[in-house]
Each structure stands twice: as structure tokens, then as C-alpha cells.
Amino acid sequence: MPPFDPDHIEALLQTAAAQSETFSYSGLLQLLGVRFTRPKMRALCVVLDAIDESAAAAGQPELAALVVRESDRLPGQGWWVGRRDYADAWEGPAARAYLAAVHALAFAYWADRRPGNATA
């Protein structure tokens, strides 16, 4: 499997944010031309972490939160473990409210910007 292209994934996530949409892990992998497997999902998560680090450095909201599990539409454990601003349960009403706020920041930021050509 060729490595994932972070720029391509970032552009997909920016476009999704501009349209107030999310991806499931399997849906994003399928869009990238690969079937869902746990190793591929983990490789994707490494890229998502790098995209969020780059976004933070540019003063942009995170995008990895837009990739969620199909089963409950929440990010996976790895996303929650890295949180410094959230210490509650990773499932349930508090998690959903927190994620909605994270999504709202990304949706609002990208709503009036052309993905791939944004100004911070």
C-alpha cells in the first residue's frame, strides 16, 4: 500500500468542514482507494495527527475530529487520549457535546474559505 498523501487528505477534510460534513474511517479509506483494515486505519490516524499539528501551528482548527466511527459517529480512542482540554468519558452526552463544539469550530472556520487556499 502506498503511503497516504497528507496534503490530499487535508484538502478532503477542509472540503468536508466547509460543507459541515464528516467522514467515517472506512468511508475516508474507501475514498482514498483502500479497504478498511485496522493497520490502514492506524496509518491514517498517524496522518490525521500530523494534519492537526500543522493546523495548530497555522492557527487553524483541528480536522481529525471530522473522522468518526460509523457505529456511533465519535472519533476513536486515539483521538480522545491526546486531548488536553477534555477529561470526561469518550462516549455519551458529554463526549457528543464536546465533539459538536470541535466540529463547529472547523465548520465555521472553513465555511468561508476555499480549502487548499485558505488564509489564517
N, C-alpha and C positions, 0 to 999 in steps of 0.2 A: 504494500500500500504506500503510495507516495505521501509525503508529509502534507499536512493541511496548510493552506496558504492563509496566514493571519490577516493579510490585507483584504482578501476576498471575504473571509468570514466577518471581519469588522464591517465591511460595506453591507453585507447581508443584514447584520444586526442593526446598523444605523437605519437602513431602509425599513426594517420591521418596526423600530422605535418611531420613526417618522409617521408610520401608519398605525401606531398604537397596537402592535401585534407582538406575539411571542412565537417561539418555536418549541416543539418538543425535541428532546435529544435525538430521537430516532428520525424525526422529520428533518432536522438540520443535517444529520448524517446522510439521509437519503438525498437531500438537495445537493450535497457535496459529492454524490455518486458512490456512496458506500453503504453497505448494510450495517445495521446496528449490531455491535458486539461490545462487550464490556471493555476490552482493550482499546477499541476505537473511540468509545465514549471517554475513556480516561485520557487518551491522546487529545481529543477535542477539548476537554476541560483544561489541559495544560495551555492550550492556545487561548482559551477564554480568559484564563488568569492573566496571561501576557497582554491581551487586549485591554483588560481592566486596568492593569498597571500603567499602560500607555495612556489610557483615557484620563486616569487620575493625574498623571504628570502634565497633561494638556488642559486640566481644569474641566474635563467633561464628565458627565455621569457614567456610572458603570453600565455595561451592556450584558455581561454574563448572566445577570438575573433574568434576562429575556429567554433563556433556555431552561425549560422546565420538564419535569416528568409528565408523561401522558396520564398517568394514573391519578394524580392529584393536582397537577399544574403548579407544583412548587419546585424550586431548584433542588438538586441533590445535596447530599450530606457535605461534600467538599466545599460547596459554596457557603454553607452555614458555618462550618468550622472556622473559616477565615474571617468571620465577622468580628469586628472590634466594637461595633455600635449596636449590637443586638445580643442579648444573653438569655432569651426566653426559649420556649420549645420550638423545634424546627417544623412542627406541624400544628394545625389548629388555627383558631381565630387570630391569635397574636401574630403568628407567622404570616398568615394571609394579609393582615393589615400592614405589617412591615413591608412585605413584598409589594403590595399595592403602592405604597409610598415610594419605594425604589423605582418601580415601573413608571410612576407618574413623573418622576424627575427626568428619566430618559425620554419618555414620550414628549414632555413639554420642551426639552432641550432640542430634540431632533425634529419637532413638528415644523419649525420654520427654517430649517437648514437643509441644504442639499447634501445628502450623505456622500462622503468621499471628498467633499469640497467645503467643509464647514470651517467657520471661524469661531474661535473660542471667545 
